[in-house]
Amino acid sequence: MGKKGAMYLKEITVKVIDNDVERAMKILKKKIQNDGLFKRLKLKKYFEKPSQFRRRKKREAMRRQRIASFRRR
């Protein structure tokens, strides 16, 4: 497998209907944001120490658990 924390590539496509480029751009931006690409690019901008990486991953997992527990109620 790949390196720890390596980014994966995912194909994102948007269809332009009736030359409505503005709407297509809006849809593309939303898809990119939901995919988490902006967040990954921001994180890869600077080097992150392994200890900071582990701490961030742990915080993200705790946040996901907290959100999931609220949704179950």
PyMOL Python script that loads the backbone (N, CA, C, O; Angstrom):
from pymol import cmd

cmd.read_pdbstr("""\
ATOM      1  N   MET A   1       0.827  -1.182   0.000  1.00  0.00           N
ATOM      2  CA  MET A   1       0.000   0.000   0.000  1.00  0.00           C
ATOM      3  C   MET A   1       0.875   1.250   0.000  1.00  0.00           C
ATOM      4  O   MET A   1       2.103   1.182  -0.037  1.00  0.00           O
ATOM      5  N   GLY A   2       0.194   2.388   0.043  1.00  0.00           N
ATOM      6  CA  GLY A   2       0.898   3.660  -0.052  1.00  0.00           C
ATOM      7  C   GLY A   2       1.436   4.131   1.288  1.00  0.00           C
ATOM      8  O   GLY A   2       1.353   3.443   2.305  1.00  0.00           O
ATOM      9  N   LYS A   3       1.971   5.297   1.244  1.00  0.00           N
ATOM     10  CA  LYS A   3       2.551   5.928   2.409  1.00  0.00           C
ATOM     11  C   LYS A   3       1.456   6.372   3.384  1.00  0.00           C
ATOM     12  O   LYS A   3       0.329   6.650   2.973  1.00  0.00           O
ATOM     13  N   LYS A   4       1.791   6.436   4.665  1.00  0.00           N
ATOM     14  CA  LYS A   4       0.819   6.854   5.672  1.00  0.00           C
ATOM     15  C   LYS A   4       0.364   8.283   5.381  1.00  0.00           C
ATOM     16  O   LYS A   4       1.187   9.184   5.220  1.00  0.00           O
ATOM     17  N   GLY A   5      -0.961   8.484   5.315  1.00  0.00           N
ATOM     18  CA  GLY A   5      -1.493   9.815   5.075  1.00  0.00           C
ATOM     19  C   GLY A   5      -1.434  10.245   3.619  1.00  0.00           C
ATOM     20  O   GLY A   5      -1.658  11.414   3.303  1.00  0.00           O
ATOM     21  N   ALA A   6      -1.127   9.291   2.717  1.00  0.00           N
ATOM     22  CA  ALA A   6      -1.033   9.640   1.306  1.00  0.00           C
ATOM     23  C   ALA A   6      -2.408   9.993   0.761  1.00  0.00           C
ATOM     24  O   ALA A   6      -3.417   9.404   1.149  1.00  0.00           O
ATOM     25  N   MET A   7      -2.430  10.957  -0.139  1.00  0.00           N
ATOM     26  CA  MET A   7      -3.695  11.379  -0.734  1.00  0.00           C
ATOM     27  C   MET A   7      -4.100  10.400  -1.826  1.00  0.00           C
ATOM     28  O   MET A   7      -3.251   9.823  -2.506  1.00  0.00           O
ATOM     29  N   TYR A   8      -5.382  10.223  -1.981  1.00  0.00           N
ATOM     30  CA  TYR A   8      -5.901   9.377  -3.038  1.00  0.00           C
ATOM     31  C   TYR A   8      -6.554  10.276  -4.077  1.00  0.00           C
ATOM     32  O   TYR A   8      -7.038  11.362  -3.757  1.00  0.00           O
ATOM     33  N   LEU A   9      -6.564   9.818  -5.317  1.00  0.00           N
ATOM     34  CA  LEU A   9      -7.165  10.597  -6.387  1.00  0.00           C
ATOM     35  C   LEU A   9      -8.546  10.054  -6.699  1.00  0.00           C
ATOM     36  O   LEU A   9      -8.740   8.845  -6.823  1.00  0.00           O
ATOM     37  N   LYS A  10      -9.487  10.948  -6.824  1.00  0.00           N
ATOM     38  CA  LYS A  10     -10.856  10.568  -7.111  1.00  0.00           C
ATOM     39  C   LYS A  10     -11.336  11.443  -8.260  1.00  0.00           C
ATOM     40  O   LYS A  10     -11.126  12.655  -8.263  1.00  0.00           O
ATOM     41  N   GLU A  11     -11.974  10.823  -9.221  1.00  0.00           N
ATOM     42  CA  GLU A  11     -12.452  11.579 -10.376  1.00  0.00           C
ATOM     43  C   GLU A  11     -13.733  12.314 -10.017  1.00  0.00           C
ATOM     44  O   GLU A  11     -14.692  11.713  -9.533  1.00  0.00           O
ATOM     45  N   ILE A  12     -13.739  13.614 -10.258  1.00  0.00           N
ATOM     46  CA  ILE A  12     -14.913  14.444 -10.007  1.00  0.00           C
ATOM     47  C   ILE A  12     -15.351  15.025 -11.342  1.00  0.00           C
ATOM     48  O   ILE A  12     -14.580  15.715 -12.009  1.00  0.00           O
ATOM     49  N   THR A  13     -16.583  14.747 -11.727  1.00  0.00           N
ATOM     50  CA  THR A  13     -17.084  15.257 -13.002  1.00  0.00           C
ATOM     51  C   THR A  13     -18.350  16.072 -12.762  1.00  0.00           C
ATOM     52  O   THR A  13     -19.144  15.786 -11.866  1.00  0.00           O
ATOM     53  N   VAL A  14     -18.509  17.094 -13.595  1.00  0.00           N
ATOM     54  CA  VAL A  14     -19.689  17.946 -13.551  1.00  0.00           C
ATOM     55  C   VAL A  14     -20.128  18.175 -14.990  1.00  0.00           C
ATOM     56  O   VAL A  14     -19.314  18.520 -15.846  1.00  0.00           O
ATOM     57  N   LYS A  15     -21.410  17.982 -15.253  1.00  0.00           N
ATOM     58  CA  LYS A  15     -21.949  18.214 -16.586  1.00  0.00           C
ATOM     59  C   LYS A  15     -22.466  19.640 -16.682  1.00  0.00           C
ATOM     60  O   LYS A  15     -23.169  20.124 -15.795  1.00  0.00           O
ATOM     61  N   VAL A  16     -22.101  20.312 -17.789  1.00  0.00           N
ATOM     62  CA  VAL A  16     -22.583  21.662 -18.055  1.00  0.00           C
ATOM     63  C   VAL A  16     -23.826  21.540 -18.927  1.00  0.00           C
ATOM     64  O   VAL A  16     -23.775  21.011 -20.037  1.00  0.00           O
ATOM     65  N   ILE A  17     -24.939  22.036 -18.405  1.00  0.00           N
ATOM     66  CA  ILE A  17     -26.204  21.934 -19.128  1.00  0.00           C
ATOM     67  C   ILE A  17     -26.605  23.320 -19.618  1.00  0.00           C
ATOM     68  O   ILE A  17     -26.616  24.276 -18.842  1.00  0.00           O
ATOM     69  N   ASP A  18     -26.931  23.431 -20.893  1.00  0.00           N
ATOM     70  CA  ASP A  18     -27.374  24.689 -21.522  1.00  0.00           C
ATOM     71  C   ASP A  18     -26.369  25.820 -21.322  1.00  0.00           C
ATOM     72  O   ASP A  18     -26.767  26.959 -21.078  1.00  0.00           O
ATOM     73  N   ASN A  19     -25.081  25.527 -21.421  1.00  0.00           N
ATOM     74  CA  ASN A  19     -24.006  26.515 -21.279  1.00  0.00           C
ATOM     75  C   ASN A  19     -24.091  27.310 -19.972  1.00  0.00           C
ATOM     76  O   ASN A  19     -23.671  28.466 -19.924  1.00  0.00           O
ATOM     77  N   ASP A  20     -24.622  26.709 -18.931  1.00  0.00           N
ATOM     78  CA  ASP A  20     -24.727  27.361 -17.630  1.00  0.00           C
ATOM     79  C   ASP A  20     -23.460  27.059 -16.823  1.00  0.00           C
ATOM     80  O   ASP A  20     -23.453  26.196 -15.945  1.00  0.00           O
ATOM     81  N   VAL A  21     -22.391  27.794 -17.145  1.00  0.00           N
ATOM     82  CA  VAL A  21     -21.080  27.538 -16.540  1.00  0.00           C
ATOM     83  C   VAL A  21     -21.064  27.931 -15.067  1.00  0.00           C
ATOM     84  O   VAL A  21     -20.432  27.257 -14.253  1.00  0.00           O
ATOM     85  N   GLU A  22     -21.756  29.019 -14.717  1.00  0.00           N
ATOM     86  CA  GLU A  22     -21.759  29.470 -13.323  1.00  0.00           C
ATOM     87  C   GLU A  22     -22.356  28.400 -12.406  1.00  0.00           C
ATOM     88  O   GLU A  22     -21.833  28.135 -11.323  1.00  0.00           O
ATOM     89  N   ARG A  23     -23.450  27.794 -12.851  1.00  0.00           N
ATOM     90  CA  ARG A  23     -24.085  26.746 -12.037  1.00  0.00           C
ATOM     91  C   ARG A  23     -23.170  25.523 -11.932  1.00  0.00           C
ATOM     92  O   ARG A  23     -23.066  24.899 -10.876  1.00  0.00           O
ATOM     93  N   ALA A  24     -22.500  25.189 -13.061  1.00  0.00           N
ATOM     94  CA  ALA A  24     -21.581  24.051 -13.058  1.00  0.00           C
ATOM     95  C   ALA A  24     -20.406  24.307 -12.113  1.00  0.00           C
ATOM     96  O   ALA A  24     -19.965  23.395 -11.414  1.00  0.00           O
ATOM     97  N   MET A  25     -19.897  25.542 -12.086  1.00  0.00           N
ATOM     98  CA  MET A  25     -18.798  25.880 -11.175  1.00  0.00           C
ATOM     99  C   MET A  25     -19.250  25.772  -9.716  1.00  0.00           C
ATOM    100  O   MET A  25     -18.500  25.307  -8.858  1.00  0.00           O
ATOM    101  N   LYS A  26     -20.477  26.206  -9.448  1.00  0.00           N
ATOM    102  CA  LYS A  26     -21.016  26.121  -8.093  1.00  0.00           C
ATOM    103  C   LYS A  26     -21.113  24.659  -7.649  1.00  0.00           C
ATOM    104  O   LYS A  26     -20.764  24.320  -6.518  1.00  0.00           O
ATOM    105  N   ILE A  27     -21.591  23.802  -8.551  1.00  0.00           N
ATOM    106  CA  ILE A  27     -21.712  22.374  -8.252  1.00  0.00           C
ATOM    107  C   ILE A  27     -20.328  21.757  -8.042  1.00  0.00           C
ATOM    108  O   ILE A  27     -20.134  20.948  -7.135  1.00  0.00           O
ATOM    109  N   LEU A  28     -19.361  22.148  -8.893  1.00  0.00           N
ATOM    110  CA  LEU A  28     -17.993  21.623  -8.778  1.00  0.00           C
ATOM    111  C   LEU A  28     -17.373  22.010  -7.443  1.00  0.00           C
ATOM    112  O   LEU A  28     -16.769  21.174  -6.771  1.00  0.00           O
ATOM    113  N   LYS A  29     -17.519  23.268  -7.058  1.00  0.00           N
ATOM    114  CA  LYS A  29     -16.955  23.715  -5.780  1.00  0.00           C
ATOM    115  C   LYS A  29     -17.565  22.944  -4.612  1.00  0.00           C
ATOM    116  O   LYS A  29     -16.859  22.571  -3.675  1.00  0.00           O
ATOM    117  N   LYS A  30     -18.871  22.705  -4.667  1.00  0.00           N
ATOM    118  CA  LYS A  30     -19.540  21.966  -3.601  1.00  0.00           C
ATOM    119  C   LYS A  30     -19.030  20.526  -3.542  1.00  0.00           C
ATOM    120  O   LYS A  30     -18.802  19.990  -2.457  1.00  0.00           O
ATOM    121  N   LYS A  31     -18.847  19.890  -4.727  1.00  0.00           N
ATOM    122  CA  LYS A  31     -18.339  18.518  -4.753  1.00  0.00           C
ATOM    123  C   LYS A  31     -16.925  18.445  -4.204  1.00  0.00           C
ATOM    124  O   LYS A  31     -16.587  17.523  -3.462  1.00  0.00           O
ATOM    125  N   ILE A  32     -16.096  19.421  -4.571  1.00  0.00           N
ATOM    126  CA  ILE A  32     -14.713  19.443  -4.088  1.00  0.00           C
ATOM    127  C   ILE A  32     -14.692  19.631  -2.573  1.00  0.00           C
ATOM    128  O   ILE A  32     -13.911  18.986  -1.873  1.00  0.00           O
ATOM    129  N   GLN A  33     -15.551  20.515  -2.073  1.00  0.00           N
ATOM    130  CA  GLN A  33     -15.594  20.753  -0.636  1.00  0.00           C
ATOM    131  C   GLN A  33     -16.081  19.511   0.115  1.00  0.00           C
ATOM    132  O   GLN A  33     -15.524  19.157   1.154  1.00  0.00           O
ATOM    133  N   ASN A  34     -17.117  18.850  -0.407  1.00  0.00           N
ATOM    134  CA  ASN A  34     -17.628  17.639   0.243  1.00  0.00           C
ATOM    135  C   ASN A  34     -16.618  16.508   0.190  1.00  0.00           C
ATOM    136  O   ASN A  34     -16.581  15.673   1.095  1.00  0.00           O
ATOM    137  N   ASP A  35     -15.802  16.463  -0.845  1.00  0.00           N
ATOM    138  CA  ASP A  35     -14.782  15.429  -0.977  1.00  0.00           C
ATOM    139  C   ASP A  35     -13.632  15.649   0.006  1.00  0.00           C
ATOM    140  O   ASP A  35     -12.913  14.709   0.344  1.00  0.00           O
ATOM    141  N   GLY A  36     -13.460  16.892   0.466  1.00  0.00           N
ATOM    142  CA  GLY A  36     -12.394  17.192   1.414  1.00  0.00           C
ATOM    143  C   GLY A  36     -11.088  17.573   0.745  1.00  0.00           C
ATOM    144  O   GLY A  36     -10.043  17.592   1.395  1.00  0.00           O
ATOM    145  N   LEU A  37     -11.129  17.877  -0.549  1.00  0.00           N
ATOM    146  CA  LEU A  37      -9.905  18.213  -1.280  1.00  0.00           C
ATOM    147  C   LEU A  37      -9.278  19.496  -0.757  1.00  0.00           C
ATOM    148  O   LEU A  37      -8.063  19.553  -0.570  1.00  0.00           O
ATOM    149  N   PHE A  38     -10.081  20.524  -0.518  1.00  0.00           N
ATOM    150  CA  PHE A  38      -9.548  21.784  -0.003  1.00  0.00           C
ATOM    151  C   PHE A  38      -8.844  21.577   1.328  1.00  0.00           C
ATOM    152  O   PHE A  38      -7.773  22.134   1.570  1.00  0.00           O
ATOM    153  N   LYS A  39      -9.455  20.771   2.187  1.00  0.00           N
ATOM    154  CA  LYS A  39      -8.874  20.514   3.508  1.00  0.00           C
ATOM    155  C   LYS A  39      -7.536  19.785   3.375  1.00  0.00           C
ATOM    156  O   LYS A  39      -6.568  20.122   4.055  1.00  0.00           O
ATOM    157  N   ARG A  40      -7.491  18.769   2.481  1.00  0.00           N
ATOM    158  CA  ARG A  40      -6.238  18.023   2.288  1.00  0.00           C
ATOM    159  C   ARG A  40      -5.149  18.909   1.713  1.00  0.00           C
ATOM    160  O   ARG A  40      -3.993  18.807   2.124  1.00  0.00           O
ATOM    161  N   LEU A  41      -5.496  19.786   0.760  1.00  0.00           N
ATOM    162  CA  LEU A  41      -4.501  20.686   0.185  1.00  0.00           C
ATOM    163  C   LEU A  41      -3.961  21.646   1.238  1.00  0.00           C
ATOM    164  O   LEU A  41      -2.763  21.926   1.281  1.00  0.00           O
ATOM    165  N   LYS A  42      -4.857  22.150   2.086  1.00  0.00           N
ATOM    166  CA  LYS A  42      -4.442  23.061   3.144  1.00  0.00           C
ATOM    167  C   LYS A  42      -3.486  22.363   4.115  1.00  0.00           C
ATOM    168  O   LYS A  42      -2.498  22.952   4.553  1.00  0.00           O
ATOM    169  N   LEU A  43      -3.788  21.101   4.447  1.00  0.00           N
ATOM    170  CA  LEU A  43      -2.935  20.361   5.376  1.00  0.00           C
ATOM    171  C   LEU A  43      -1.578  20.037   4.770  1.00  0.00           C
ATOM    172  O   LEU A  43      -0.574  19.999   5.482  1.00  0.00           O
ATOM    173  N   LYS A  44      -1.538  19.804   3.459  1.00  0.00           N
ATOM    174  CA  LYS A  44      -0.282  19.441   2.805  1.00  0.00           C
ATOM    175  C   LYS A  44       0.583  20.651   2.467  1.00  0.00           C
ATOM    176  O   LYS A  44       1.701  20.498   1.973  1.00  0.00           O
ATOM    177  N   LYS A  45       0.070  21.851   2.731  1.00  0.00           N
ATOM    178  CA  LYS A  45       0.812  23.066   2.397  1.00  0.00           C
ATOM    179  C   LYS A  45       2.104  23.148   3.205  1.00  0.00           C
ATOM    180  O   LYS A  45       3.135  23.588   2.696  1.00  0.00           O
ATOM    181  N   TYR A  46       2.042  22.723   4.460  1.00  0.00           N
ATOM    182  CA  TYR A  46       3.207  22.756   5.345  1.00  0.00           C
ATOM    183  C   TYR A  46       3.446  21.373   5.927  1.00  0.00           C
ATOM    184  O   TYR A  46       2.534  20.550   5.998  1.00  0.00           O
ATOM    185  N   PHE A  47       4.682  21.126   6.344  1.00  0.00           N
ATOM    186  CA  PHE A  47       5.033  19.847   6.949  1.00  0.00           C
ATOM    187  C   PHE A  47       4.374  19.729   8.307  1.00  0.00           C
ATOM    188  O   PHE A  47       4.352  20.680   9.088  1.00  0.00           O
ATOM    189  N   GLU A  48       3.840  18.557   8.579  1.00  0.00           N
ATOM    190  CA  GLU A  48       3.208  18.286   9.868  1.00  0.00           C
ATOM    191  C   GLU A  48       4.021  17.199  10.569  1.00  0.00           C
ATOM    192  O   GLU A  48       4.240  16.119  10.021  1.00  0.00           O
ATOM    193  N   LYS A  49       4.459  17.502  11.777  1.00  0.00           N
ATOM    194  CA  LYS A  49       5.237  16.520  12.520  1.00  0.00           C
ATOM    195  C   LYS A  49       4.384  15.292  12.791  1.00  0.00           C
ATOM    196  O   LYS A  49       3.166  15.405  12.925  1.00  0.00           O
ATOM    197  N   PRO A  50       5.012  14.106  12.875  1.00  0.00           N
ATOM    198  CA  PRO A  50       4.242  12.884  13.131  1.00  0.00           C
ATOM    199  C   PRO A  50       3.399  12.950  14.400  1.00  0.00           C
ATOM    200  O   PRO A  50       2.287  12.421  14.426  1.00  0.00           O
ATOM    201  N   SER A  51       3.907  13.590  15.450  1.00  0.00           N
ATOM    202  CA  SER A  51       3.131  13.696  16.692  1.00  0.00           C
ATOM    203  C   SER A  51       1.896  14.583  16.470  1.00  0.00           C
ATOM    204  O   SER A  51       0.819  14.287  16.987  1.00  0.00           O
ATOM    205  N   GLN A  52       2.053  15.658  15.710  1.00  0.00           N
ATOM    206  CA  GLN A  52       0.916  16.521  15.401  1.00  0.00           C
ATOM    207  C   GLN A  52      -0.091  15.790  14.519  1.00  0.00           C
ATOM    208  O   GLN A  52      -1.301  15.961  14.672  1.00  0.00           O
ATOM    209  N   PHE A  53       0.419  14.973  13.594  1.00  0.00           N
ATOM    210  CA  PHE A  53      -0.448  14.188  12.704  1.00  0.00           C
ATOM    211  C   PHE A  53      -1.326  13.240  13.522  1.00  0.00           C
ATOM    212  O   PHE A  53      -2.538  13.173  13.316  1.00  0.00           O
ATOM    213  N   ARG A  54      -0.705  12.508  14.455  1.00  0.00           N
ATOM    214  CA  ARG A  54      -1.454  11.580  15.291  1.00  0.00           C
ATOM    215  C   ARG A  54      -2.473  12.318  16.160  1.00  0.00           C
ATOM    216  O   ARG A  54      -3.612  11.871  16.303  1.00  0.00           O
ATOM    217  N   ARG A  55      -2.064  13.440  16.733  1.00  0.00           N
ATOM    218  CA  ARG A  55      -2.962  14.222  17.585  1.00  0.00           C
ATOM    219  C   ARG A  55      -4.165  14.731  16.776  1.00  0.00           C
ATOM    220  O   ARG A  55      -5.299  14.684  17.254  1.00  0.00           O
ATOM    221  N   ARG A  56      -3.918  15.215  15.555  1.00  0.00           N
ATOM    222  CA  ARG A  56      -5.000  15.718  14.713  1.00  0.00           C
ATOM    223  C   ARG A  56      -5.954  14.596  14.323  1.00  0.00           C
ATOM    224  O   ARG A  56      -7.173  14.767  14.356  1.00  0.00           O
ATOM    225  N   LYS A  57      -5.388  13.440  13.952  1.00  0.00           N
ATOM    226  CA  LYS A  57      -6.237  12.302  13.582  1.00  0.00           C
ATOM    227  C   LYS A  57      -7.104  11.859  14.760  1.00  0.00           C
ATOM    228  O   LYS A  57      -8.272  11.519  14.572  1.00  0.00           O
ATOM    229  N   LYS A  58      -6.549  11.861  15.959  1.00  0.00           N
ATOM    230  CA  LYS A  58      -7.296  11.466  17.153  1.00  0.00           C
ATOM    231  C   LYS A  58      -8.429  12.451  17.417  1.00  0.00           C
ATOM    232  O   LYS A  58      -9.550  12.043  17.722  1.00  0.00           O
ATOM    233  N   ARG A  59      -8.136  13.771  17.298  1.00  0.00           N
ATOM    234  CA  ARG A  59      -9.173  14.790  17.488  1.00  0.00           C
ATOM    235  C   ARG A  59     -10.286  14.643  16.458  1.00  0.00           C
ATOM    236  O   ARG A  59     -11.463  14.758  16.798  1.00  0.00           O
ATOM    237  N   GLU A  60      -9.923  14.388  15.197  1.00  0.00           N
ATOM    238  CA  GLU A  60     -10.928  14.218  14.144  1.00  0.00           C
ATOM    239  C   GLU A  60     -11.804  12.997  14.416  1.00  0.00           C
ATOM    240  O   GLU A  60     -13.016  13.041  14.203  1.00  0.00           O
ATOM    241  N   ALA A  61     -11.195  11.909  14.884  1.00  0.00           N
ATOM    242  CA  ALA A  61     -11.965  10.700  15.181  1.00  0.00           C
ATOM    243  C   ALA A  61     -12.932  10.962  16.334  1.00  0.00           C
ATOM    244  O   ALA A  61     -14.082  10.525  16.287  1.00  0.00           O
ATOM    245  N   MET A  62     -12.474  11.673  17.374  1.00  0.00           N
ATOM    246  CA  MET A  62     -13.346  11.994  18.499  1.00  0.00           C
ATOM    247  C   MET A  62     -14.502  12.881  18.053  1.00  0.00           C
ATOM    248  O   MET A  62     -15.631  12.716  18.516  1.00  0.00           O
ATOM    249  N   ARG A  63     -14.222  13.817  17.158  1.00  0.00           N
ATOM    250  CA  ARG A  63     -15.277  14.696  16.647  1.00  0.00           C
ATOM    251  C   ARG A  63     -16.310  13.889  15.856  1.00  0.00           C
ATOM    252  O   ARG A  63     -17.513  14.100  16.004  1.00  0.00           O
ATOM    253  N   ARG A  64     -15.833  12.963  15.014  1.00  0.00           N
ATOM    254  CA  ARG A  64     -16.757  12.124  14.240  1.00  0.00           C
ATOM    255  C   ARG A  64     -17.619  11.280  15.169  1.00  0.00           C
ATOM    256  O   ARG A  64     -18.815  11.117  14.923  1.00  0.00           O
ATOM    257  N   GLN A  65     -17.027  10.739  16.237  1.00  0.00           N
ATOM    258  CA  GLN A  65     -17.794   9.944  17.208  1.00  0.00           C
ATOM    259  C   GLN A  65     -18.849  10.790  17.902  1.00  0.00           C
ATOM    260  O   GLN A  65     -19.982  10.345  18.088  1.00  0.00           O
ATOM    261  N   ARG A  66     -18.481  12.009  18.288  1.00  0.00           N
ATOM    262  CA  ARG A  66     -19.409  12.902  18.968  1.00  0.00           C
ATOM    263  C   ARG A  66     -20.593  13.255  18.059  1.00  0.00           C
ATOM    264  O   ARG A  66     -21.741  13.261  18.504  1.00  0.00           O
ATOM    265  N   ILE A  67     -20.310  13.547  16.795  1.00  0.00           N
ATOM    266  CA  ILE A  67     -21.367  13.868  15.840  1.00  0.00           C
ATOM    267  C   ILE A  67     -22.261  12.649  15.616  1.00  0.00           C
ATOM    268  O   ILE A  67     -23.483  12.783  15.557  1.00  0.00           O
ATOM    269  N   ALA A  68     -21.665  11.462  15.492  1.00  0.00           N
ATOM    270  CA  ALA A  68     -22.442  10.242  15.283  1.00  0.00           C
ATOM    271  C   ALA A  68     -23.342   9.954  16.489  1.00  0.00           C
ATOM    272  O   ALA A  68     -24.474   9.500  16.324  1.00  0.00           O
ATOM    273  N   SER A  69     -22.842  10.217  17.696  1.00  0.00           N
ATOM    274  CA  SER A  69     -23.658   9.947  18.882  1.00  0.00           C
ATOM    275  C   SER A  69     -24.847  10.897  18.956  1.00  0.00           C
ATOM    276  O   SER A  69     -25.926  10.502  19.396  1.00  0.00           O
ATOM    277  N   PHE A  70     -24.661  12.153  18.527  1.00  0.00           N
ATOM    278  CA  PHE A  70     -25.779  13.102  18.495  1.00  0.00           C
ATOM    279  C   PHE A  70     -26.816  12.683  17.461  1.00  0.00           C
ATOM    280  O   PHE A  70     -28.015  12.853  17.682  1.00  0.00           O
ATOM    281  N   ARG A  71     -26.372  12.147  16.353  1.00  0.00           N
ATOM    282  CA  ARG A  71     -27.291  11.734  15.283  1.00  0.00           C
ATOM    283  C   ARG A  71     -28.120  10.515  15.697  1.00  0.00           C
ATOM    284  O   ARG A  71     -29.257  10.354  15.253  1.00  0.00           O
ATOM    285  N   ARG A  72     -27.546   9.658  16.549  1.00  0.00           N
ATOM    286  CA  ARG A  72     -28.258   8.452  16.995  1.00  0.00           C
ATOM    287  C   ARG A  72     -29.405   8.769  17.945  1.00  0.00           C
ATOM    288  O   ARG A  72     -30.341   7.980  18.073  1.00  0.00           O
ATOM    289  N   ARG A  73     -29.337   9.918  18.610  1.00  0.00           N
ATOM    290  CA  ARG A  73     -30.348  10.274  19.613  1.00  0.00           C
ATOM    291  C   ARG A  73     -31.662  10.588  18.991  1.00  0.00           C
ATOM    292  O   ARG A  73     -32.619  10.907  19.697  1.00  0.00           O
TER     293      ARG A  73
END
""", "prot")
cmd.dss("prot")
cmd.show_as("cartoon", "prot")
cmd.util.cbc("prot")
cmd.orient("prot")
